[in-house]
């Protein structure tokens, strides 16, 4: 294998690794949204962030990743933060 072919192979490998990371992140976000949906019951649409963290940890998502994904979901407009330690699912 010549250097050019090897470089092309490395480039493809990096692109595939990047796609796997993106898909894993999206899967974790979907799992977190499922957790939020399951905790949102009846009239009470507010969910304690601490409760979300505990449920996410039970599902294998660590607290820092949960907080990062909650911030992303807020930016995406999927949840709103009421500023008192609760989030509200908007969609």
C-alpha positions, 0 to 999 in steps of 0.5 A, a space after each residue: 500500500 502506498 502512502 496516498 492510499 494509506 492517507 485516504 484510508 486514515 481519512 475514511 477511518 476518521 470520518 467513520 469514527 466521527 459519525 459513530 460519535 455523532 450517532 452515539 451522542 444522538 442516541 444518548 439525547 433520545 434516551 434522555 428525552 425518553 427519560 424526561 417524557 416518562 417523568 412528565 406526568 399529568 398536569 405536572 409538566 415540571 421535572 426536577 433536574 436532580 430527578 432527571 440526573 438520577 434516572 439518567 445515571 440508572 440508564 448509564 448516562 453520567 451526570 456531566 453528560 446529562 447536564 451537557 445534553 440538557 443544555 443542548 436540549 434547551 438550545 434546541 427548544 426541546 425543554 425549558 429551564 424555569 430557573 428553579 432546578 426544574 425543566 419543562 418539556 416543550 415538545 
